[in-house]
């Protein structure tokens, strides 16, 4: 890996010497070159998954799952059916949820206990009225205020500790795409925007490992139905997502599109393969998907930090799609201007990603490139930059034809 990184840099530096008027002999003494020979560290985009195995989705579903109605009757979903047996007994707060864990931690939850109970009760009423959109908004409000609620076990806690999500296995422990899809589909009524973003992130990480199974067929109609259903739920929740979840979902979608695009890989996948199914779900409506994500992003862009901004730009660059907004501007313009004021919070990878994204998308923004270059120059040393990040920075400036003698 070290040799390949050095070779990549060598080619780019040679290109710059031959084509860029501002690359002089002083270039070779700059820290960018001095640190270029450091060993590359593998990107964590496709980090190896944990080996411990989660209980299979089939076992989870057979234990009651979606058929467990309220009061032991003919429920159509967890906590949604109107059972014919003796109904659940409400507590004095007029809902069925019990507090667990330690007392409310005021450092993570500013809501008073009465406010929490009022919101939980209101959410229960919304679910009974089948107003699931409003119920999800209340759940997200509770979550943003440090209150985690589990519908299957009917418990809540606000002590700042890891929540008891007894009904939803962790997506990060899924060993296959089928397992992740079955869990997401089986528990979709309980999934929050954070759960949705975690699901799609796992799909994007697992997908590259399936190239050795290109010819393997799967139950396409069932998998297609489950993916489409989960995808629709995800898009419906976009307006409820915070900056982190919205960014993570956008990036996961972009990686999936990049992996299944036949033109990108130069490979035709057999009918029924994971890649073919995801191609059908995503590629036929790629622009519509990412335009919708952009429309959901723009109004809350002021809430995004440096990491989210760089990852968003990187995601859209991967898809080769530059979304336009209703006012005629493009999302990249706003990402660039917002990033300029937050460069002090950008990591080395973030600085590399933001200029690479603008160059890849062919969106000119000389001001952003100049500010990024000025910021890099002020750094005490470049030892924290990986060779690939340095290579991307050099490539981006050459591609964008932006001159900055002090940097080079």
C-alpha positions as CSV (number, residue, x, y, z in Angstrom):
1,X,0.0,0.0,0.0
2,X,2.9,2.3,0.8
3,X,4.5,1.8,-2.6
4,X,1.2,2.4,-4.4
5,X,0.5,5.6,-2.5
6,X,4.0,6.9,-3.3
7,X,3.5,6.0,-7.0
8,X,0.2,7.8,-7.1
9,X,1.7,10.9,-5.6
10,X,4.7,10.7,-7.9
11,X,2.6,10.7,-11.0
12,X,0.5,13.7,-9.8
13,X,3.6,15.7,-8.8
14,X,5.2,15.0,-12.1
15,X,2.0,16.1,-13.8
16,X,1.9,19.3,-11.8
17,X,5.6,20.1,-12.6
18,X,4.8,19.7,-16.3
19,X,1.5,21.5,-16.5
20,X,1.2,23.9,-13.6
21,X,3.0,27.3,-14.0
22,X,3.2,27.8,-10.2
23,X,5.0,24.5,-9.4
24,X,8.7,25.5,-9.2
25,X,11.8,23.9,-7.8
26,X,10.8,25.1,-4.3
27,X,7.9,22.6,-4.5
28,X,10.2,19.7,-3.6
29,X,11.0,21.2,-0.2
30,X,7.4,21.6,0.9
31,X,6.0,19.4,3.7
32,X,3.5,17.9,1.2
33,X,6.4,16.2,-0.4
34,X,8.3,15.5,2.8
35,X,5.5,13.6,4.3
36,X,4.3,11.9,1.1
37,X,6.3,8.8,1.9
38,X,4.5,7.9,5.1
39,X,2.6,4.6,5.1
40,X,-1.0,4.8,4.1
41,X,-3.7,3.8,6.5
42,X,-6.6,2.0,5.0
43,X,-9.9,4.0,4.8
44,X,-12.5,2.9,7.3
45,X,-15.2,3.1,4.7
46,X,-15.1,-0.7,4.4
47,X,-13.8,-1.6,7.8
48,X,-14.1,-5.3,8.7
49,X,-17.3,-6.1,10.5
50,X,-17.4,-7.5,14.0
51,X,-17.5,-11.3,14.0
52,X,-19.9,-11.9,16.8
53,X,-23.2,-13.1,15.5
54,X,-26.6,-11.6,16.2
55,X,-29.7,-13.7,16.7
56,X,-31.2,-14.5,13.3
57,X,-34.1,-12.4,12.0
58,X,-36.2,-15.5,11.5
59,X,-35.9,-16.4,15.2
60,X,-36.8,-12.8,16.1
61,X,-39.9,-12.7,14.0
62,X,-41.1,-16.1,15.1
63,X,-41.1,-15.0,18.7
64,X,-44.1,-12.7,18.2
65,X,-42.8,-9.6,16.4
66,X,-45.3,-8.0,14.1
67,X,-48.2,-10.3,15.2
68,X,-48.1,-9.3,18.9
69,X,-51.2,-7.0,19.2
70,X,-52.2,-5.0,22.2
71,X,-53.9,-7.1,24.8
72,X,-52.8,-10.4,23.1
73,X,-55.3,-10.1,20.3
74,X,-55.0,-9.8,16.5
75,X,-52.4,-7.1,16.4
76,X,-51.1,-6.0,13.0
77,X,-47.9,-4.6,14.4
78,X,-46.0,-4.2,17.6
79,X,-48.2,-2.3,20.0
80,X,-50.7,-1.4,17.3
81,X,-53.4,-4.1,17.2
82,X,-56.5,-3.8,19.2
83,X,-56.5,-7.1,21.1
84,X,-59.7,-8.9,22.2
85,X,-58.1,-10.0,25.5
86,X,-57.8,-8.0,28.7
87,X,-56.0,-4.7,27.6
88,X,-52.8,-3.4,29.1
89,X,-53.1,-1.6,32.4
90,X,-52.1,2.1,32.1
91,X,-49.9,3.7,34.7
92,X,-50.8,6.9,36.5
93,X,-49.4,8.9,33.6
94,X,-52.0,7.3,31.3
95,X,-49.5,5.3,29.1
96,X,-47.9,1.9,29.3
97,X,-44.2,2.9,29.4
98,X,-41.9,2.3,32.4
99,X,-38.8,4.2,33.3
100,X,-35.7,2.1,33.6
101,X,-32.0,2.8,34.4
102,X,-30.8,5.5,36.7
103,X,-32.6,8.8,37.4
104,X,-32.8,11.5,34.7
105,X,-29.3,12.9,33.9
106,X,-29.7,16.6,33.6
107,X,-26.5,16.9,31.6
108,X,-28.2,15.0,28.7
109,X,-31.9,15.7,29.3
110,X,-33.4,19.1,29.9
111,X,-37.0,17.9,30.0
112,X,-38.8,17.6,33.2
113,X,-40.3,14.2,34.0
114,X,-43.9,15.5,33.6
115,X,-42.9,16.8,30.1
116,X,-41.5,13.4,29.2
117,X,-44.7,11.6,30.3
118,X,-46.8,14.1,28.4
119,X,-44.9,13.5,25.2
120,X,-45.0,9.7,25.6
121,X,-48.7,9.8,26.2
122,X,-49.2,12.1,23.2
123,X,-47.2,9.7,21.0
124,X,-49.2,6.7,22.2
125,X,-52.4,8.5,21.2
126,X,-50.9,9.3,17.7
127,X,-50.0,5.7,17.2
128,X,-53.6,4.6,18.1
129,X,-54.9,7.1,15.6
130,X,-52.4,5.7,13.1
131,X,-50.8,9.1,12.7
132,X,-47.3,7.5,12.5
133,X,-45.7,10.6,11.0
134,X,-46.6,12.7,14.1
135,X,-45.6,9.8,16.4
136,X,-42.2,9.6,14.7
137,X,-41.7,13.4,15.2
138,X,-42.5,13.1,18.9
139,X,-40.1,10.2,19.2
140,X,-37.3,12.2,17.5
141,X,-38.0,15.1,19.8
142,X,-37.6,12.9,22.8
143,X,-34.4,11.4,21.4
144,X,-32.9,14.8,20.7
145,X,-33.6,15.7,24.3
146,X,-31.8,12.7,25.7
147,X,-34.8,10.4,26.1
148,X,-34.7,7.0,24.5
149,X,-37.8,5.0,24.2
150,X,-38.3,1.3,23.2
151,X,-41.8,0.4,21.9
152,X,-41.4,-3.4,22.0
153,X,-40.3,-3.6,25.7
154,X,-42.4,-0.5,26.6
155,X,-39.6,1.2,28.5
156,X,-37.8,4.6,28.4
157,X,-34.7,6.0,30.0
158,X,-32.9,9.4,30.1
159,X,-29.8,8.6,32.1
160,X,-27.4,9.1,29.3
161,X,-26.5,5.4,29.1
162,X,-26.9,3.1,26.1
163,X,-30.5,2.5,25.5
164,X,-32.2,-0.9,25.8
165,X,-33.4,-1.5,22.3
166,X,-34.5,-5.0,23.0
167,X,-36.6,-5.2,19.8
168,X,-34.1,-4.1,17.2
169,X,-30.7,-5.9,16.8
170,X,-27.8,-3.6,16.0
171,X,-27.3,-3.3,12.3
172,X,-23.6,-3.0,12.7
173,X,-23.5,-6.7,13.7
174,X,-25.3,-8.0,10.6
175,X,-23.3,-10.5,8.6
176,X,-25.3,-10.3,5.4
177,X,-27.4,-8.0,3.3
178,X,-30.4,-10.4,3.7
179,X,-30.1,-10.3,7.5
180,X,-30.0,-6.5,7.6
181,X,-32.9,-6.1,5.1
182,X,-35.1,-8.6,7.1
183,X,-34.5,-6.8,10.3
184,X,-35.2,-3.4,8.9
185,X,-38.4,-4.6,7.2
186,X,-39.6,-6.5,10.2
187,X,-39.1,-3.6,12.6
188,X,-39.8,-0.7,10.2
189,X,-42.5,0.7,12.5
190,X,-40.0,1.2,15.2
191,X,-37.1,2.5,13.2
192,X,-35.9,6.1,13.9
193,X,-34.0,8.2,11.4
194,X,-30.8,7.1,13.2
195,X,-31.7,3.5,12.7
196,X,-32.5,4.1,9.0
197,X,-29.1,5.7,8.4
198,X,-27.4,2.9,10.3
199,X,-29.2,0.4,8.1
200,X,-28.2,2.0,4.8
201,X,-24.6,2.5,6.0
202,X,-24.3,-1.3,6.7
203,X,-25.7,-2.1,3.2
204,X,-23.1,0.2,1.6
205,X,-20.4,-1.5,3.6
206,X,-21.5,-5.1,2.9
207,X,-22.2,-4.6,-0.8
208,X,-18.6,-4.6,-2.0
209,X,-18.0,-8.0,-0.4
210,X,-20.7,-9.5,-2.7
211,X,-18.7,-9.2,-6.0
212,X,-17.6,-12.8,-5.6
213,X,-21.3,-13.8,-5.6
214,X,-22.2,-12.0,-8.8
215,X,-23.8,-15.1,-10.3
216,X,-25.7,-16.1,-7.2
217,X,-29.4,-15.8,-7.4
218,X,-31.7,-14.7,-4.6
219,X,-35.4,-14.4,-3.9
220,X,-35.6,-11.3,-5.9
221,X,-39.3,-10.4,-5.5
222,X,-39.1,-10.7,-1.7
223,X,-35.8,-8.8,-1.3
224,X,-37.0,-6.2,-3.8
225,X,-40.3,-5.7,-1.9
226,X,-38.5,-5.4,1.5
227,X,-35.9,-3.0,0.1
228,X,-38.5,-0.8,-1.6
229,X,-40.6,-0.6,1.6
230,X,-37.6,0.3,3.7
231,X,-36.4,2.8,1.2
232,X,-39.8,4.5,1.0
233,X,-39.9,4.7,4.8
234,X,-36.4,6.3,4.8
235,X,-37.4,9.0,2.3
236,X,-40.6,9.7,4.2
237,X,-38.5,10.4,7.3
238,X,-36.0,12.8,5.6
239,X,-37.6,15.9,7.0
240,X,-37.2,14.5,10.5
241,X,-33.5,13.8,10.2
242,X,-30.8,15.8,12.0
243,X,-27.6,16.8,10.2
244,X,-25.7,13.6,11.2
245,X,-28.5,11.2,10.1
246,X,-29.1,13.1,6.9
247,X,-25.4,13.2,6.0
248,X,-24.9,9.5,6.8
249,X,-27.9,8.4,4.7
250,X,-26.8,10.6,1.8
251,X,-23.3,9.2,1.9
252,X,-24.6,5.6,2.2
253,X,-26.9,6.1,-0.8
254,X,-24.0,7.6,-2.8
255,X,-21.7,4.6,-2.0
256,X,-24.5,2.2,-3.0
257,X,-25.1,4.0,-6.3
258,X,-21.3,4.1,-7.0
259,X,-21.1,0.3,-6.4
260,X,-24.0,-0.8,-8.5
261,X,-23.6,1.6,-11.4
262,X,-22.6,-0.7,-14.4
263,X,-20.8,2.2,-16.1
264,X,-18.8,2.8,-12.9
265,X,-17.7,-0.8,-12.5
266,X,-17.7,-1.9,-16.1
267,X,-19.4,-5.1,-15.0
268,X,-22.9,-6.5,-15.7
269,X,-24.5,-8.3,-12.8
270,X,-26.8,-11.3,-13.2
271,X,-30.5,-11.0,-12.7
272,X,-31.4,-11.5,-9.0
273,X,-28.0,-10.6,-7.6
274,X,-27.8,-8.0,-4.8
275,X,-26.2,-5.5,-7.2
276,X,-28.9,-5.9,-9.8
277,X,-31.7,-5.5,-7.2
278,X,-30.1,-2.4,-5.7
279,X,-29.6,-1.0,-9.2
280,X,-33.3,-1.3,-9.9
281,X,-34.1,0.4,-6.5
282,X,-31.7,3.3,-6.9
283,X,-30.4,4.0,-10.4
284,X,-33.7,4.5,-12.1
285,X,-34.5,7.3,-9.8
286,X,-31.0,8.5,-8.8
287,X,-31.5,12.2,-9.6
288,X,-34.9,12.3,-7.9
289,X,-33.4,10.7,-4.8
290,X,-30.5,13.0,-4.4
291,X,-32.5,16.1,-5.3
292,X,-34.9,15.2,-2.5
293,X,-32.0,14.8,-0.1
294,X,-30.6,18.2,-1.2
295,X,-34.0,19.8,-0.7
296,X,-34.1,18.4,2.8
297,X,-30.6,19.5,3.5
298,X,-30.6,23.1,2.4
299,X,-33.0,24.6,5.0
300,X,-31.0,23.2,7.9
301,X,-27.5,23.7,6.5
302,X,-26.7,26.1,9.3
303,X,-26.8,23.2,11.7
304,X,-24.1,21.2,9.8
305,X,-20.5,20.9,11.2
306,X,-17.3,20.5,9.2
307,X,-17.5,16.7,9.0
308,X,-21.0,16.7,7.7
309,X,-20.3,19.4,5.1
310,X,-17.3,17.5,3.7
311,X,-19.1,14.2,3.7
312,X,-22.1,15.7,1.9
313,X,-19.9,17.2,-0.8
314,X,-18.0,13.9,-1.1
315,X,-21.3,12.0,-1.5
316,X,-22.7,14.2,-4.3
317,X,-19.4,14.1,-6.1
318,X,-19.5,10.2,-6.0
319,X,-22.9,10.3,-7.7
320,X,-21.8,12.8,-10.4
321,X,-24.9,14.8,-9.6
322,X,-25.0,18.5,-8.8
323,X,-28.4,19.3,-7.3
324,X,-30.0,22.7,-8.1
325,X,-32.2,24.5,-5.6
326,X,-35.5,26.3,-6.1
327,X,-33.8,29.7,-6.1
328,X,-31.6,28.8,-9.0
329,X,-28.4,28.2,-7.0
330,X,-26.7,24.9,-6.6
331,X,-26.2,23.1,-3.3
332,X,-22.4,23.0,-3.8
333,X,-22.2,26.8,-3.6
334,X,-23.8,26.8,-0.2
335,X,-21.6,23.9,1.0
336,X,-18.6,25.9,-0.1
337,X,-19.5,29.1,1.6
338,X,-20.5,27.4,4.8
339,X,-17.3,25.3,4.8
340,X,-15.1,28.4,4.6
341,X,-16.2,29.6,8.0
342,X,-15.7,26.2,9.6
343,X,-12.3,25.2,8.2
344,X,-10.7,25.2,11.7
345,X,-13.0,22.3,12.6
346,X,-12.2,20.2,9.5
347,X,-10.0,17.1,9.9
348,X,-7.2,16.4,7.4
349,X,-9.6,14.0,5.6
350,X,-12.3,16.6,5.6
351,X,-10.0,19.2,4.0
352,X,-9.0,16.6,1.4
353,X,-12.6,15.5,0.7
354,X,-14.0,19.0,0.3
355,X,-11.6,20.1,-2.4
356,X,-11.7,16.7,-4.1
357,X,-15.5,16.8,-4.2
358,X,-15.6,20.3,-5.9
359,X,-13.0,19.2,-8.4
360,X,-14.7,15.9,-9.1
361,X,-18.1,17.6,-9.6
362,X,-16.4,20.3,-11.7
363,X,-17.9,23.0,-9.6
364,X,-15.6,26.1,-9.6
365,X,-15.1,27.8,-6.2
366,X,-11.7,29.6,-6.2
367,X,-12.5,31.3,-2.9
368,X,-12.9,27.9,-1.1
369,X,-9.7,26.5,-2.6
370,X,-7.8,29.6,-1.6
371,X,-9.1,29.4,2.0
372,X,-8.3,25.7,2.2
373,X,-4.8,26.3,1.0
374,X,-4.3,29.2,3.4
375,X,-5.5,27.0,6.2
376,X,-3.2,24.1,5.3
377,X,-0.2,26.4,5.1
378,X,-0.9,27.6,8.7
379,X,-0.7,24.1,10.1
380,X,2.4,23.3,12.1
381,X,3.0,20.1,10.2
382,X,1.3,17.7,7.7
383,X,2.1,14.5,9.5
384,X,-1.5,13.8,10.2
385,X,-2.3,13.8,6.5
386,X,-2.4,10.3,4.9
387,X,-0.6,9.9,1.5
388,X,-4.0,9.5,-0.2
389,X,-5.3,12.7,1.3
390,X,-2.3,14.6,0.1
391,X,-2.6,13.1,-3.3
392,X,-6.3,14.1,-3.5
393,X,-5.5,17.7,-2.5
394,X,-2.8,18.0,-5.2
395,X,-5.1,16.4,-7.8
396,X,-8.0,18.7,-6.8
397,X,-5.9,21.9,-7.2
398,X,-4.5,20.7,-10.5
399,X,-8.0,19.7,-11.8
400,X,-9.5,23.0,-10.7
401,X,-6.6,24.9,-12.1
402,X,-6.2,26.9,-8.9
403,X,-2.8,28.4,-8.2
404,X,-1.5,28.8,-4.7
405,X,2.4,29.2,-4.6
406,X,2.7,29.1,-0.8
407,X,1.0,25.7,-0.7
408,X,3.0,24.2,-3.5
